[in-house]
């Protein structure tokens, strides 16, 4: 992947889209059937003629383009930590820059409980609006697997249902999204895992870029992750965001968090609905889901431990203390699951 500024992105995006539309495609009877769906996560990503470094570039795709995945192979990757490539009609895409997504439309909940309910985006992305109309200003684009609190429903002039959301960073702001794009999360989906197990502990391996869960010193679960890294920030210089090593414990939990930081700086982030946050430092380091990349296996975060949303949910449910469904924020005085960063 090459670095690209927002100005460069605007310049290249129209070219990339035109190339994608004009690329020949075989007749229907010759087309391979998709095995999945992906969303481009970076400003510009190349499709290659073959799944290997140095292959001929075919088409430049831009952020938020949706592609059918026709095949998946494991060969030599563009980066050493990931060997997986996705075949699309444009060519081979390196999987680190392609978020696996789905496009599932959901039945609408007509009556919202007093405390609301949690819901996750089940389509590649959906627009959050300042009013229940497609013509009003977009506040954010909400991405697949992000989690949000639904507090009410409203019908627009056409009779379509929109959910009103409550944002933990902007609690007084009204936010609306088309209801069918969000999947309600049932209470049963957030029940604790292994509630009677003793001696639970988590380990984050910076060397192996893995999160491991132990019960009585027996490994019961593991996943790849992306921990904190050092960045050279334009106008700032080298900044060390390495995930803090040492012995920690769970200090708070959130099923969803609008994460914001360094606004106005080259490395700013503004991410609504970050799913299943299990914090282990008071400064905000957490194990949480990441929907803005698929680049697990090497350091790349601002200090947190990025994992897939489903893996973040597992940690959230398994770790102690147990968070109730209605807990938008659970703070922990003592007794939280130990987390070693080594």
Buried (B, 14 or more C-beta within 10 A) or exposed (E): BEEBEEEEBEEBBEEBBEBBEEEEEEEEEEEEEBEBBBBBBBBBBBBBEEBBEEBEEBBBBBBBBBBBBBBBEEEEBBEEBBBBBBBBBBBBBBBBBBBBBEEEEBEBBEEBEEEBBBBBBBBBBBBBBEBBBEEEEEBBBBBBBBBBBBBBBBEBEEEBBBBBBBBBEEEEEBBBBBBBBBBBBEEEEBEBBBEEBEEBBBBBBBEBBBBBBBBEEEEBBBBBBBBBBEBEBEEEEEBEBBBEEEEBBBBBBBBBBBBEEBEEEEBEBEBBBBBBBBBBBEEBBBBBBBBBBBBBBBBBBBBBBBBBBEBBBBBBBBBBBBBEBBBBEBEBEEEBBBBBBE
